[in-house]
Amino acid sequence: MKKLVATGILVILCTAAFLQTGKPANYEAGKKVYTQACMPCHMADGKGISGMNPPLIKTEWVLGDKKRLINIVLKGIEEPLTIDGEEYVIPMPAQPQLTNQQIADVLTYIRNSFGNKASVVTVAEVKKVRG
C-alpha cells in the first residue's frame, strides 16, 4: 500500500512539473548530460556539423525507435549516416559510462528539444536495452 501511495505521489509531482514547464520532469537533468556529453559534437542548437556530426533535429533517428536510439548511445555507431540526403562520417563513440538514468534523461531532453516533440525515454527502457 505504501508503494502505491508513493507511486501516486511521484506521478502527481511529475505531472505537475510537466504542466508548469511544458517539458518532461527529467528535461533539465537531460540538458546537463547533453551539455557535457553531446554538445561538443552535436552543438548547442542540435544542428551538428555539416558532413561530420549529424543533426538531432526532427530526424527519424531521434524521433523514431527508442531502442535503436538507446543502442546508439550505449554502443556507438561506426558507419556513416545519411540524414536528409547528407552523409555524416564521424563515428559516434559509445557512452556506456553513462548511467541508465543519465541516458533516459539525455534522450528525453533530445527528443523534446530543438523543435522535437516525442515521448520520454524511461530508465526501464534503457535498462532493458542494456541487458
Secondary structure, 3 states (H helix, E strand, C coil): CHHHHHHHHHHHHHHHHHHHHCCCCCHHHHHHHHHHHHHHHHCCCCCCECCCECCCCCCHHHHCCHHHHHHHHHHCECCCEEECCEEECCCECCCCCCCHHHHHHHHHHHHCCCCCCCCCCCHHHHHHHHC
